[in-house]
Amino acid sequence: MRYAIYFAADADDRLMQLGNAWLGRDPFRGTDLRQAAMPGLTAAQVQSLTSSPRRYGFHGTLKAPFTLRAGEREQALLEACEAFAGEIAPFNIEGLDVNRLGKFLALTPNQPEAALNGFAALCVRSFEPFRAPLTEADLERRRRSGLTPRQDLYVTEWGYPYVFDEFRFHMTLSNKLEDEAQAGLLADAARTFFAEVTGHPRRCGSFGLYVEPEAGAPFDVHTVFRLTGTTAPLEAAPDAGRLTRKETL
């Protein structure tokens, strides 16, 4: 079993509803959904082009999937999530838009979002005591993607290469898109599909604990935690996005 700390909201949040419908799966109920028709693409193509993010459930990664460290229990992780949510205050971002992130399609901010980046870094640090070290096989799999020296250090020390200064928030909408014609059609469809929730400010007031019951299984939402505290993310960890001595190359 693996757990992940993800940017997510309640099931009735319109962003989550649209994201689930786009990917064709509801991770709150563990059920498949019928995907919308997209001009120029068949239903089978749409399903194929969204297969990987569908398994993980609609989300934005804050702390990447991890196995519990020996001696830790799910209940302790839940209590830590509750305590964290009770300390940190909701925060605002300018909004999300459909963009290309390398060869992937994703919802991303159009500008740097210090509070969101700080919140993600705080999640990485706060829940690190629960994470079991990666196995050699996991490290090898990560390194096949061609990591920079800094990313390699992060994956060794924190279990994921894209943290702190390497982090870029994204809510993945597709697999890796190799066909540019298909990528363009999918991007156009996504901009129309998500139009009602993109391009305007958003209040970020929750995060989700997702669970993968067994290797290769779809991730489901375990619990969504609402931020009810009074401490802004950057006040809680003013150096959250900076390198510490542990991370210095």
Secondary structure, DSSP 8 states (H G I E B T S, - for coil): -EEEEEE---TT-HHHHHHHHHHTEETTTTEE-----BTTB-HHHHHHHTHHHHHH-S-EEEEEEE-B-TT--HHHHHHHHHHHHHHB--EEE---EEEEETTEEEEE-SS--HHHHHHHHHHHHHTGGGB----HHHHHHHHTT---HHHHHHHHHHS-SS-GGG----EE-SS----HHHHHHHHHHHHHHTGGGSSS-EEE-EEEEEEESSTT---EEEEEEE---SB-HHHH-TTTTS--GGG--
